[in-house]
Amino acid sequence: MAAPDKTRRDETTQDAPGVPARRAALKLLDAVQRRGQPLETALHNATQGLNHPPDRALAHALAAEVLRRLPDLDALIDSATRLVLAEDAKARAVLRIALAQALVLGTPPHAAIATVLPLVDGGPRKLVHGVFGTLMRQGATLPELPTLPAPIVERWTTQWGAGVAEAARRSIAAPPPLDLSLKADDVAHPDGTALLPRHIRLPAGAPVVAAEGFAEGGWWVQDLAASIPARLIGAGTGRVLDLCAAPGGKTLQLAAAGWQVTALDIAQSRMGRLNENLARTGLEAEVVTADALKWEAEAPYDAVLLDAPCSATGIFRRHPDVLHRSGPRLIAEMAELQARILARAADWVRPGGLLVYATCSLEPAEGEAQVEAFLTARGDFAIDPALPDELPDGLPAASRGWVRVLPGMLADVGGLDGFFICRMMRTG
């Protein structure tokens, strides 16, 4: 273990100022594109050796902008090379970072190229310098709306129509707003727009930790679409199980609504954030770190909320890495896992109790098809349709009673993350 750490320290300490953050961004992109890791998961390892938070933030921002603009960056690179660079060529990766700096983040071109050339020491420095210089002299620009990866466009167009794919381009072009879920109606909070009770929407980039009411525990950050699953359970005083609970926004909602909550998740590291928010808000829940497929419930629950692990394609505007790592294979694997957890969760619901199934996915295999298969197998469950007053204006329930949130919905007030939510009742 010591050798890799020493190599990393030597590498970063020998770099000129600004280079270590770009080197970390290169590692982040490799983790996402070659190994299929989520950007947030790869961040810790890729930024080891960066001792200043601004450097870590820059590495993250660079990688995210490259992933947000990847097809457009590659189109520029290919327009300035005689031979097409390999998809996994380091020269292409470094050029992506340089162009993202100059064309998206506003870095002066001389600084953008100077801080990436050390990443190809011993490699095609002249090629990288030449291609970048050519594009800068040509006045290269990126389109106003990012181009989505071709497989994504094809899949979403087939599933939802060309309008949704185009709405996704508009959605990812602008930073999403900041949504807050309130612990109670009378807590201190920043001024904003309320789209549902106990909800406040703020502009993109609004401060969090320093904002009014944060230190007092009056609210937490949670996209409005992500708040709908717990809203469909409503208020109560009985026992509710929040499966796959981390990072905990739904647990906090349920606890604030009066329920006795058991929050279960397999990831100890992610449960840390849930415990921090419980402590900050003063809300209570039983926190269990366990595998939902192996854990044994002590008794039936009045309600079970399953926000199942998924491809996460619905949160692409906040996490553009999902556009490049969530393909058919991952979707199929997640759908199989969802079916297993859903079947197990159903047995923990008492007769007359509620089961809410949700995913932050835009894939029918992880939403509509999953519920249809479940209802075919379980005749003791039926859809309990979402009601208009449980949803924000402009977001109707589907004809089957579930809620499907797509790009373009509520676009006039900042849009929503993509979600599927279905409330079911155990009838027997």
KELO-380254 format. One record per residue (C-alpha): z, x, y; residue number from 0; residue in one letter. Coordinates in Angstrom, 1 decimal, always signed. Layout:
<rs>
(r (Z X Y) NUM A)
...
</rs>
This chain:
<rs>
(r (+0.0 +0.0 +0.0) 0 M)
(r (+0.7 +2.9 +2.4) 1 A)
(r (-2.8 +4.3 +2.4) 2 A)
(r (-4.6 +1.2 +3.7) 3 P)
(r (-2.0 +0.8 +6.5) 4 D)
(r (-2.4 +4.5 +7.5) 5 K)
(r (-6.2 +4.1 +7.6) 6 T)
(r (-5.9 +1.0 +9.7) 7 R)
(r (-3.5 +2.7 +12.2) 8 R)
(r (-5.7 +5.8 +12.4) 9 D)
(r (-8.8 +3.6 +13.0) 10 E)
(r (-7.3 +1.6 +15.8) 11 T)
(r (-5.5 +4.4 +17.5) 12 T)
(r (-8.6 +6.5 +17.7) 13 Q)
(r (-10.7 +3.7 +19.2) 14 D)
(r (-11.4 +3.5 +22.9) 15 A)
(r (-9.8 +0.6 +24.8) 16 P)
(r (-11.3 -2.7 +24.0) 17 G)
(r (-12.8 -1.6 +20.7) 18 V)
(r (-9.9 -2.5 +18.4) 19 P)
(r (-10.2 -6.2 +19.3) 20 A)
(r (-13.9 -6.1 +18.5) 21 R)
(r (-13.2 -4.3 +15.2) 22 R)
(r (-10.7 -7.1 +14.3) 23 A)
(r (-13.3 -9.7 +15.2) 24 A)
(r (-15.8 -8.0 +12.8) 25 L)
(r (-13.1 -8.2 +10.1) 26 K)
(r (-12.5 -11.8 +10.8) 27 L)
(r (-16.2 -12.7 +10.5) 28 L)
(r (-16.4 -10.8 +7.2) 29 D)
(r (-13.5 -12.7 +5.8) 30 A)
(r (-15.0 -16.1 +6.7) 31 V)
(r (-18.6 -15.4 +5.8) 32 Q)
(r (-18.3 -13.1 +2.8) 33 R)
(r (-15.0 -14.2 +1.3) 34 R)
(r (-14.9 -17.9 +2.4) 35 G)
(r (-11.5 -17.6 +4.0) 36 Q)
(r (-10.5 -20.0 +6.8) 37 P)
(r (-10.4 -18.2 +10.2) 38 L)
(r (-6.8 -18.9 +10.8) 39 E)
(r (-5.8 -17.6 +7.3) 40 T)
(r (-7.7 -14.4 +7.9) 41 A)
(r (-6.3 -13.8 +11.4) 42 L)
(r (-3.0 -12.1 +10.3) 43 H)
(r (-4.6 -9.4 +8.2) 44 N)
(r (-7.6 -8.8 +10.4) 45 A)
(r (-5.5 -8.2 +13.5) 46 T)
(r (-3.0 -5.8 +12.0) 47 Q)
(r (-2.7 -2.9 +14.4) 48 G)
(r (-3.3 -5.0 +17.5) 49 L)
(r (+0.0 -4.8 +19.3) 50 N)
(r (-0.8 -7.0 +22.3) 51 H)
(r (-1.2 -10.8 +22.0) 52 P)
(r (-4.2 -10.8 +24.4) 53 P)
(r (-6.1 -8.5 +22.0) 54 D)
(r (-5.4 -10.7 +19.1) 55 R)
(r (-6.4 -13.7 +21.1) 56 A)
(r (-9.7 -12.0 +22.1) 57 L)
(r (-10.5 -11.1 +18.5) 58 A)
(r (-10.0 -14.7 +17.5) 59 H)
(r (-12.0 -16.0 +20.5) 60 A)
(r (-14.9 -13.6 +19.7) 61 L)
(r (-15.0 -14.6 +16.0) 62 A)
(r (-14.8 -18.3 +16.8) 63 A)
(r (-17.6 -18.1 +19.4) 64 E)
(r (-19.9 -16.2 +17.0) 65 V)
(r (-19.3 -18.9 +14.4) 66 L)
(r (-19.8 -21.7 +16.9) 67 R)
(r (-23.2 -20.2 +18.0) 68 R)
(r (-24.3 -18.4 +14.9) 69 L)
(r (-27.8 -19.9 +14.4) 70 P)
(r (-28.6 -19.4 +18.1) 71 D)
(r (-27.3 -15.8 +18.2) 72 L)
(r (-29.4 -15.0 +15.1) 73 D)
(r (-32.5 -16.5 +16.7) 74 A)
(r (-32.1 -14.2 +19.6) 75 L)
(r (-31.6 -11.2 +17.4) 76 I)
(r (-34.6 -12.0 +15.2) 77 D)
(r (-36.8 -12.4 +18.3) 78 S)
(r (-36.1 -8.8 +19.3) 79 A)
(r (-36.6 -7.0 +16.0) 80 T)
(r (-39.8 -6.0 +14.3) 81 R)
(r (-38.2 -6.4 +10.8) 82 L)
(r (-35.7 -9.1 +10.1) 83 V)
(r (-32.2 -7.7 +9.6) 84 L)
(r (-30.4 -8.7 +6.4) 85 A)
(r (-28.0 -11.6 +6.8) 86 E)
(r (-25.1 -9.3 +5.9) 87 D)
(r (-26.2 -6.2 +7.8) 88 A)
(r (-23.5 -4.7 +9.9) 89 K)
(r (-26.0 -4.3 +12.8) 90 A)
(r (-26.6 -8.0 +12.8) 91 R)
(r (-22.8 -8.7 +12.8) 92 A)
(r (-22.2 -6.3 +15.6) 93 V)
(r (-25.1 -7.7 +17.7) 94 L)
(r (-23.6 -11.2 +17.3) 95 R)
(r (-20.3 -10.0 +18.7) 96 I)
(r (-22.0 -8.2 +21.6) 97 A)
(r (-24.2 -11.2 +22.5) 98 L)
(r (-21.3 -13.7 +22.2) 99 A)
(r (-19.3 -11.5 +24.7) 100 Q)
(r (-22.2 -11.3 +27.2) 101 A)
(r (-23.6 -14.8 +26.9) 102 L)
(r (-20.6 -17.0 +26.1) 103 V)
(r (-17.4 -15.2 +27.3) 104 L)
(r (-18.9 -13.6 +30.4) 105 G)
(r (-18.3 -10.0 +29.5) 106 T)
(r (-20.4 -7.6 +31.6) 107 P)
(r (-23.3 -6.4 +29.4) 108 P)
(r (-22.4 -2.7 +29.7) 109 H)
(r (-18.9 -3.5 +28.5) 110 A)
(r (-20.1 -5.8 +25.7) 111 A)
(r (-22.3 -3.1 +24.2) 112 I)
(r (-20.0 -0.2 +24.8) 113 A)
(r (-17.1 -1.9 +22.9) 114 T)
(r (-19.2 -2.7 +19.8) 115 V)
(r (-21.3 +0.5 +19.4) 116 L)
(r (-18.3 +2.3 +17.8) 117 P)
(r (-18.3 -0.3 +15.1) 118 L)
(r (-21.6 +1.1 +13.8) 119 V)
(r (-20.7 +4.8 +14.0) 120 D)
(r (-22.7 +6.5 +11.3) 121 G)
(r (-25.1 +3.6 +11.3) 122 G)
(r (-27.9 +2.1 +13.4) 123 P)
(r (-26.5 +2.6 +16.9) 124 R)
(r (-29.9 +3.0 +18.4) 125 K)
(r (-31.1 -0.3 +16.8) 126 L)
(r (-28.1 -2.2 +18.1) 127 V)
(r (-28.3 -0.6 +21.6) 128 H)
(r (-32.1 -1.2 +21.7) 129 G)
(r (-32.0 -4.9 +20.6) 130 V)
(r (-29.1 -5.7 +22.9) 131 F)
(r (-30.8 -4.0 +25.9) 132 G)
(r (-34.1 -5.8 +25.2) 133 T)
(r (-32.4 -9.2 +25.2) 134 L)
(r (-30.5 -8.4 +28.4) 135 M)
(r (-33.6 -7.3 +30.2) 136 R)
(r (-35.4 -10.5 +29.1) 137 Q)
(r (-32.6 -12.6 +30.5) 138 G)
(r (-31.7 -14.1 +27.2) 139 A)
(r (-29.7 -17.3 +27.2) 140 T)
(r (-28.2 -19.6 +24.6) 141 L)
(r (-29.1 -23.4 +24.5) 142 P)
(r (-26.6 -25.7 +26.2) 143 E)
(r (-25.9 -27.4 +22.9) 144 L)
(r (-25.2 -25.1 +19.9) 145 P)
(r (-27.5 -25.4 +16.9) 146 T)
(r (-25.7 -26.4 +13.8) 147 L)
(r (-26.4 -24.6 +10.5) 148 P)
(r (-29.4 -26.1 +8.7) 149 A)
(r (-27.5 -27.2 +5.6) 150 P)
(r (-25.0 -29.0 +7.7) 151 I)
(r (-27.7 -30.8 +9.7) 152 V)
(r (-29.5 -31.8 +6.5) 153 E)
(r (-26.3 -33.1 +4.8) 154 R)
(r (-24.9 -35.0 +7.8) 155 W)
(r (-28.3 -36.5 +8.7) 156 T)
(r (-28.7 -37.7 +5.1) 157 T)
(r (-25.1 -39.1 +5.0) 158 Q)
(r (-24.8 -40.5 +8.5) 159 W)
(r (-28.1 -40.3 +10.3) 160 G)
(r (-29.6 -38.0 +12.9) 161 A)
(r (-27.5 -39.5 +15.7) 162 G)
(r (-24.3 -38.2 +14.2) 163 V)
(r (-25.7 -34.7 +13.6) 164 A)
(r (-26.8 -34.7 +17.3) 165 E)
(r (-23.4 -36.0 +18.4) 166 A)
(r (-21.8 -33.1 +16.4) 167 A)
(r (-23.8 -30.7 +18.5) 168 R)
(r (-22.5 -32.2 +21.7) 169 R)
(r (-19.0 -32.3 +20.3) 170 S)
(r (-18.8 -28.6 +19.5) 171 I)
(r (-20.4 -27.6 +22.8) 172 A)
(r (-17.2 -28.4 +24.8) 173 A)
(r (-13.6 -27.6 +24.1) 174 P)
(r (-11.8 -30.6 +22.7) 175 P)
(r (-9.0 -32.3 +24.7) 176 P)
(r (-5.3 -31.8 +23.9) 177 L)
(r (-3.6 -34.8 +22.3) 178 D)
(r (+0.2 -35.3 +22.2) 179 L)
(r (+2.2 -37.6 +19.9) 180 S)
(r (+5.4 -38.8 +21.6) 181 L)
(r (+8.7 -39.1 +19.8) 182 K)
(r (+9.6 -42.3 +21.7) 183 A)
(r (+8.2 -44.4 +24.5) 184 D)
(r (+10.6 -43.0 +27.1) 185 D)
(r (+10.4 -39.2 +26.5) 186 V)
(r (+9.4 -36.8 +29.3) 187 A)
(r (+5.7 -35.7 +28.9) 188 H)
(r (+2.8 -34.5 +31.0) 189 P)
(r (+0.7 -37.0 +32.8) 190 D)
(r (-2.3 -38.0 +30.8) 191 G)
(r (-4.4 -40.8 +29.3) 192 T)
(r (-2.8 -43.1 +26.7) 193 A)
(r (-5.4 -44.3 +24.1) 194 L)
(r (-2.7 -45.7 +21.8) 195 L)
(r (+1.1 -46.2 +22.0) 196 P)
(r (+3.1 -43.0 +21.9) 197 R)
(r (+0.0 -41.0 +22.6) 198 H)
(r (-1.1 -38.9 +25.6) 199 I)
(r (-4.5 -37.2 +26.0) 200 R)
(r (-4.7 -34.1 +28.3) 201 L)
(r (-7.7 -32.1 +29.4) 202 P)
(r (-8.9 -29.1 +27.2) 203 A)
(r (-6.9 -26.0 +27.9) 204 G)
(r (-3.8 -27.8 +29.2) 205 A)
(r (-0.6 -25.7 +28.6) 206 P)
(r (+1.7 -26.5 +25.7) 207 V)
(r (+4.9 -24.6 +25.6) 208 V)
(r (+5.5 -24.7 +29.3) 209 A)
(r (+4.5 -28.4 +29.7) 210 A)
(r (+7.0 -31.1 +30.6) 211 E)
(r (+9.1 -32.3 +27.6) 212 G)
(r (+8.1 -29.6 +25.1) 213 F)
(r (+11.3 -27.7 +25.2) 214 A)
(r (+13.3 -31.0 +25.0) 215 E)
(r (+11.4 -31.9 +21.8) 216 G)
(r (+9.8 -35.1 +23.2) 217 G)
(r (+6.3 -34.6 +21.7) 218 W)
(r (+4.1 -32.4 +19.5) 219 W)
(r (+0.4 -31.6 +19.5) 220 V)
(r (-1.7 -33.8 +17.2) 221 Q)
(r (-5.3 -35.0 +17.5) 222 D)
(r (-5.4 -38.8 +17.9) 223 L)
(r (-7.5 -39.2 +14.7) 224 A)
(r (-4.9 -37.3 +12.8) 225 A)
(r (-2.2 -39.6 +14.0) 226 S)
(r (-3.9 -42.7 +12.5) 227 I)
(r (-2.7 -42.3 +8.9) 228 P)
(r (+1.0 -42.5 +9.8) 229 A)
(r (+0.2 -45.3 +12.3) 230 R)
(r (-1.1 -47.4 +9.4) 231 L)
(r (+2.2 -47.1 +7.7) 232 I)
(r (+4.0 -48.2 +10.9) 233 G)
(r (+7.7 -48.4 +11.5) 234 A)
(r (+10.3 -48.9 +8.7) 235 G)
(r (+13.7 -47.9 +7.4) 236 T)
(r (+12.9 -47.3 +3.8) 237 G)
(r (+11.7 -44.2 +1.9) 238 R)
(r (+8.4 -42.6 +2.5) 239 V)
(r (+6.8 -39.6 +0.9) 240 L)
(r (+4.5 -37.4 +3.0) 241 D)
(r (+2.4 -35.4 +0.6) 242 L)
(r (+0.6 -32.2 +1.6) 243 C)
(r (+2.7 -32.5 +4.8) 244 A)
(r (+2.3 -29.2 +6.5) 245 A)
(r (+2.0 -28.5 +9.4) 246 P)
(r (+4.0 -31.7 +9.9) 247 G)
(r (+2.6 -33.9 +12.6) 248 G)
(r (+2.6 -37.0 +10.3) 249 K)
(r (+6.1 -36.2 +9.1) 250 T)
(r (+7.3 -36.2 +12.7) 251 L)
(r (+5.6 -39.5 +13.3) 252 Q)
(r (+7.2 -41.1 +10.3) 253 L)
(r (+10.6 -39.8 +11.1) 254 A)
(r (+10.3 -41.0 +14.7) 255 A)
(r (+9.2 -44.5 +13.3) 256 A)
(r (+12.6 -44.8 +11.5) 257 G)
(r (+11.6 -43.8 +7.9) 258 W)
(r (+13.6 -41.7 +5.5) 259 Q)
(r (+11.0 -39.0 +5.0) 260 V)
(r (+10.4 -36.6 +2.2) 261 T)
(r (+7.8 -34.0 +3.3) 262 A)
(r (+6.2 -32.0 +0.5) 263 L)
(r (+3.8 -29.2 +0.6) 264 D)
(r (+2.8 -26.3 -1.7) 265 I)
(r (+2.6 -23.6 +1.1) 266 A)
(r (+5.9 -22.1 +2.1) 267 Q)
(r (+4.3 -20.3 +5.1) 268 S)
(r (+2.9 -23.6 +6.6) 269 R)
(r (+6.2 -25.4 +6.1) 270 M)
(r (+7.8 -23.0 +8.5) 271 G)
(r (+6.0 -24.7 +11.4) 272 R)
(r (+7.2 -28.1 +10.1) 273 L)
(r (+10.8 -27.0 +10.1) 274 N)
(r (+10.4 -25.5 +13.6) 275 E)
(r (+9.1 -28.8 +14.9) 276 N)
(r (+11.8 -30.8 +13.2) 277 L)
(r (+14.4 -28.6 +14.8) 278 A)
(r (+12.8 -28.8 +18.3) 279 R)
(r (+12.4 -32.6 +18.2) 280 T)
(r (+15.7 -33.3 +16.6) 281 G)
(r (+14.0 -35.4 +13.9) 282 L)
(r (+15.1 -35.4 +10.3) 283 E)
(r (+13.2 -35.1 +7.0) 284 A)
(r (+13.8 -33.7 +3.5) 285 E)
(r (+11.5 -30.7 +3.2) 286 V)
(r (+10.3 -29.8 -0.3) 287 V)
(r (+8.1 -26.8 -1.1) 288 T)
(r (+6.4 -27.7 -4.4) 289 A)
(r (+3.0 -28.4 -6.1) 290 D)
(r (+2.3 -32.1 -5.9) 291 A)
(r (+0.7 -31.9 -9.3) 292 L)
(r (+3.9 -30.6 -10.9) 293 K)
(r (+6.7 -32.1 -8.8) 294 W)
(r (+8.6 -35.0 -10.2) 295 E)
(r (+9.7 -37.8 -7.8) 296 A)
(r (+13.2 -39.2 -8.3) 297 E)
(r (+12.2 -42.8 -7.7) 298 A)
(r (+9.4 -45.0 -6.3) 299 P)
(r (+8.8 -44.9 -2.6) 300 Y)
(r (+8.1 -47.7 -0.1) 301 D)
(r (+5.1 -45.8 +1.2) 302 A)
(r (+3.2 -42.6 +0.3) 303 V)
(r (+1.0 -40.8 +2.7) 304 L)
(r (-1.5 -38.4 +1.2) 305 L)
(r (-3.4 -36.3 +3.8) 306 D)
(r (-5.2 -34.5 +1.0) 307 A)
(r (-6.5 -30.9 +1.0) 308 P)
(r (-10.2 -31.1 +1.8) 309 C)
(r (-13.3 -29.2 +3.1) 310 S)
(r (-12.0 -29.9 +6.6) 311 A)
(r (-15.5 -30.4 +8.0) 312 T)
(r (-14.1 -33.0 +10.4) 313 G)
(r (-12.3 -30.4 +12.5) 314 I)
(r (-15.4 -28.3 +13.1) 315 F)
(r (-15.1 -28.5 +16.9) 316 R)
(r (-11.7 -26.8 +16.8) 317 R)
(r (-12.4 -24.6 +13.7) 318 H)
(r (-16.2 -23.7 +13.6) 319 P)
(r (-15.7 -21.5 +10.6) 320 D)
(r (-15.8 -24.7 +8.4) 321 V)
(r (-19.5 -25.0 +9.2) 322 L)
(r (-20.1 -21.8 +7.4) 323 H)
(r (-17.8 -21.9 +4.4) 324 R)
(r (-17.6 -25.6 +3.4) 325 S)
(r (-20.7 -26.1 +1.2) 326 G)
(r (-21.4 -28.4 -1.8) 327 P)
(r (-19.3 -26.2 -4.2) 328 R)
(r (-16.2 -26.4 -2.1) 329 L)
(r (-16.6 -30.1 -1.4) 330 I)
(r (-16.9 -30.8 -5.1) 331 A)
(r (-13.8 -28.7 -5.9) 332 E)
(r (-11.8 -30.4 -3.2) 333 M)
(r (-12.9 -33.9 -4.4) 334 A)
(r (-11.7 -33.1 -7.9) 335 E)
(r (-8.4 -31.9 -6.6) 336 L)
(r (-8.0 -35.0 -4.3) 337 Q)
(r (-8.6 -37.3 -7.3) 338 A)
(r (-5.9 -35.6 -9.3) 339 R)
(r (-3.3 -35.8 -6.5) 340 I)
(r (-4.3 -39.4 -5.5) 341 L)
(r (-3.8 -40.5 -9.1) 342 A)
(r (-0.4 -38.9 -9.2) 343 R)
(r (+0.6 -40.2 -5.8) 344 A)
(r (-0.2 -43.8 -6.8) 345 A)
(r (+2.5 -43.8 -9.5) 346 D)
(r (+5.1 -43.0 -6.8) 347 W)
(r (+4.5 -46.2 -4.8) 348 V)
(r (+6.7 -49.2 -5.6) 349 R)
(r (+5.0 -52.6 -6.2) 350 P)
(r (+4.3 -54.1 -2.8) 351 G)
(r (+4.4 -50.6 -1.3) 352 G)
(r (+1.7 -48.8 +0.7) 353 L)
(r (-0.5 -45.8 -0.2) 354 L)
(r (-2.4 -44.2 +2.7) 355 V)
(r (-5.1 -41.7 +1.7) 356 Y)
(r (-6.7 -39.5 +4.4) 357 A)
(r (-8.8 -36.4 +4.8) 358 T)
(r (-10.1 -34.5 +7.8) 359 C)
(r (-13.6 -34.4 +6.2) 360 S)
(r (-17.0 -35.8 +7.1) 361 L)
(r (-18.1 -35.9 +3.5) 362 E)
(r (-18.2 -39.3 +1.7) 363 P)
(r (-17.3 -37.5 -1.6) 364 A)
(r (-13.9 -36.8 +0.0) 365 E)
(r (-13.5 -40.3 +1.5) 366 G)
(r (-15.4 -43.4 +0.7) 367 E)
(r (-16.4 -42.3 -2.8) 368 A)
(r (-12.9 -41.1 -3.6) 369 Q)
(r (-11.3 -44.4 -2.8) 370 V)
(r (-14.0 -46.5 -4.6) 371 E)
(r (-13.4 -44.4 -7.8) 372 A)
(r (-9.7 -44.8 -7.4) 373 F)
(r (-9.8 -48.5 -7.0) 374 L)
(r (-12.1 -48.8 -10.0) 375 T)
(r (-9.5 -46.9 -12.1) 376 A)
(r (-6.4 -48.6 -10.6) 377 R)
(r (-6.6 -52.4 -10.6) 378 G)
(r (-3.1 -52.5 -9.3) 379 D)
(r (-4.1 -51.3 -5.9) 380 F)
(r (-6.2 -53.1 -3.2) 381 A)
(r (-7.3 -52.1 +0.3) 382 I)
(r (-5.0 -53.3 +3.1) 383 D)
(r (-7.5 -53.3 +6.0) 384 P)
(r (-6.7 -51.5 +9.2) 385 A)
(r (-6.2 -54.0 +12.1) 386 L)
(r (-7.8 -53.7 +15.6) 387 P)
(r (-4.4 -53.2 +17.3) 388 D)
(r (-3.6 -50.3 +15.1) 389 E)
(r (-6.7 -48.4 +16.2) 390 L)
(r (-7.9 -47.1 +19.6) 391 P)
(r (-10.5 -49.2 +21.5) 392 D)
(r (-14.0 -48.3 +20.4) 393 G)
(r (-12.9 -47.3 +16.8) 394 L)
(r (-13.3 -50.3 +14.5) 395 P)
(r (-12.4 -50.4 +10.9) 396 A)
(r (-15.4 -50.4 +8.5) 397 A)
(r (-16.4 -53.5 +6.6) 398 S)
(r (-14.3 -52.4 +3.6) 399 R)
(r (-11.2 -52.1 +5.7) 400 G)
(r (-11.0 -48.3 +5.8) 401 W)
(r (-11.4 -46.1 +8.9) 402 V)
(r (-14.2 -43.6 +9.2) 403 R)
(r (-14.2 -41.4 +12.3) 404 V)
(r (-17.5 -39.7 +13.1) 405 L)
(r (-18.8 -37.3 +15.8) 406 P)
(r (-19.8 -39.3 +18.8) 407 G)
(r (-17.0 -41.9 +18.6) 408 M)
(r (-15.0 -42.2 +21.7) 409 L)
(r (-17.1 -39.5 +23.2) 410 A)
(r (-16.6 -40.9 +26.7) 411 D)
(r (-12.9 -40.0 +26.6) 412 V)
(r (-13.2 -36.7 +24.8) 413 G)
(r (-14.0 -37.7 +21.2) 414 G)
(r (-12.0 -37.3 +18.0) 415 L)
(r (-11.8 -35.1 +15.0) 416 D)
(r (-13.7 -36.4 +12.0) 417 G)
(r (-11.4 -38.3 +9.6) 418 F)
(r (-11.4 -40.8 +6.7) 419 F)
(r (-8.3 -43.1 +6.3) 420 I)
(r (-7.7 -45.9 +3.9) 421 C)
(r (-4.5 -48.0 +3.5) 422 R)
(r (-3.9 -49.6 +0.1) 423 M)
(r (-1.2 -51.8 -1.2) 424 M)
(r (+0.2 -51.7 -4.8) 425 R)
(r (-0.2 -55.2 -5.9) 426 T)
(r (+1.4 -55.0 -9.3) 427 G)
</rs>
